[in-house]
Amino acid sequence: MGMPFELNTLIVTKGNEKRQEENLFTLEKSGYRLYPIDIPVEVRHSLKSEKRANAVIKKVEWANEKTLLTYQLISLHSIN
């Protein structure tokens, strides 16, 4: 039996991100998700919303059928 996972090329926060430091955030997502690391990706509030920022993903952790994402904002397009 294989491990189900999802490949994502942007970060969708749905308002669940947590600030760790000035521009460093963590986000917990359900299921196992794979993200590109160390390259800029878009950050959006929802799939249909406009781009809010660009970020670089620093770390992806998988445990207990959840993905913990650590990312750093590199440019901000919206304050909302």
N, C-alpha and C positions, 0 to 999 in steps of 0.2 A: 504494500500500500504506500503510495507516495504522499508527500507533504503538500497540501494545497497552498499556493501563494499567489500574490498579485503583483504585477510589475507596474509601478507608478512613475510618471515622468514630471509630475508637479505635486506640490504640497497643498492639500485641501484641509484647512484648519477647523472649519465650522465653529470657530470661537473657542476651541478647547486647548489652544496652545498655552504654555506656561513659561513666563520669562524667568531665566536663570541668572542672566547678567544683562548688561546694557543691550547688546544685539544678539544674544544667545538664547534660544528657546528650545523647549522640549514639547513633544506632541505624542500622545499615545493613541494608536489606531488598533482596531480589532483585527484579528487575523494576522497572517504573515505576509508582509509586503516588502518588496525589493525596490530600492531607490538608487539612483546614480549618486555616487559620493564624489565630493571635491570638484563639481562643476555647477555652474549657476542653473537653478530651476525656478520656475514661477511659484509664487505663494498666492493662493486665493482663499476667500472665505468659503465659497461653495464652487461646485463645478461650473455653474452658469454665471458666476459673478466675474467682474473684471479683475485683472491682475492687480494685486495690492503691493507686491514687493518681489524682489529676487533674493534668493538665499543659496547658500552652499551647505549641503548636508555634511556634517562632520562625523556622525556616528549613527548606525542602525543596530538595534538590539532586538532579538527575538526571544520571547519566553512566554510560556503559558497562553499560547494562541493569541499573543498581542505583539505589536511592533512599537518600540520606543524609538522615536526619531529625535536627534539633536541637530539643530541647524542654526546657522548664523545669517542674519539679514545683511545683505551687501548693498541693497538699494531699496528705497521706499517710494511707492508710487501713489499711495493714498494713506491718510491718517485714520480712516475709519475701518 
